[in-house]
């Protein structure tokens, strides 16, 4: 019931921290998309324990195909490089083929498959 408030709090936490940011893309002065990015710190058991994560990357329908997502991605990589992050991750839903192919074009590869089961 408090999903919006919880999510809002979570996003604001990342915006205010030194390990997260929200990027906004504009086209002709109008918001065309955004990306929420942050640095994940994994337990030392992982070979890569500091990872840049593109938590969200969204482009409004009428602005898709114009390179807005690519520009957001480029700005995200600049931000991560300034933070000395060497590896990036993102998640794409199964069956969401267009974004998946774009991410592959950007150099991302499938790393693992998360499986879920409702109890």
N, C-alpha and C positions, 0 to 999 in steps of 0.2 A: 504493500500500500504506500510506502514511502520511497518508491524506486527513484522518482525524479529528484527528491531531496538528497537521497544517499549518493546518487550519481553526481549531482551538482557539487556536493561536498568533496567527493573523490577527485573530480576534475580540478576544483579550486586548489586542492592540496598540491597537485602536480604543477599548476600554474605558479603558485607561490614558492615552490621549492627550487633549488638550484639544479635539480635533476629532472626537471620536466618543463614542457612548454606547449603552448597551443599556437599553431600557425594558421593564419587566416588568408585565404586567397580572394582577391577582388578582381572583377572584370567590369570596367566602366563604372567604378565606384560602388558596385553592388557585390555583396558576399556571394562567392561562387562555390566555396568549399572551405574545408578546414582539415587540420591534422593534429591529433593529440599524440605527443611523443614524450618518452621518458626513459630513464636509465634503470634497468633492472639489475639487482645484485643477487646472484644465485649463491647457494651454499658452496663452500670450498671444494666439495666433492666433484663439482662440475669442472671440466677442463676449461671452459669459457665461463667465468663467473661474473663478468661485467658485460652487459649486453644492452645496446640501444634497442628500444622497442617502439615500433609505430603502432600504437594502440588503436588508433582510428585514422582513416584517411577517407574523407567523403567529399564528393563533388556533386553539386546539384545537377539534375538531369539535363537541363538545357545547356549546361556548360561542359558536359562530357564530350570527349573527342577533340577538345581545343588545347590540350596540353596542360590543363590546370593541375591535374593530379601529378604529372611529371614535375611541374614547378614546385609543388608542395614537397614532393619527395626530394628534389635537389636542395631545397632550403633545409629540410630535416637532416640530410646528410652533412650539410655545412655545420649545422648546430652540433650534431654528434661529433664531428671531427674537432670542433673547438673544445668539446668536453673530453677529448682523447679517447673516445669510444672506437673500438676496432671492429666490432661485429654488430650486425643488426638482425632483428627478427620482426615478424609480423604474423598475423593469423588471418586466414581466409576460409570462409565457410565452404564445405564440400558442395559442389555443384555451382558455385559462383565462378563460372569459368572465365568470364572476361577479365575480372580483376586478377585472377590467378595467372592468366597469360601475360598480363601487363607486368606483374611482379616478377615473373620469370624473365621477361625482357629486361628488367632492371637488374637482373643477376641473382635474384633470390632462387632458392631451390627447396624442394620438399625435404624436411628434416625428420619429422616423425608424424605419426597419425595418432590423434587423440580419440579414444573411443569412450562412449558414454552409455550408461544404462539407467533407466528410471526404476527406482525401487518402489 
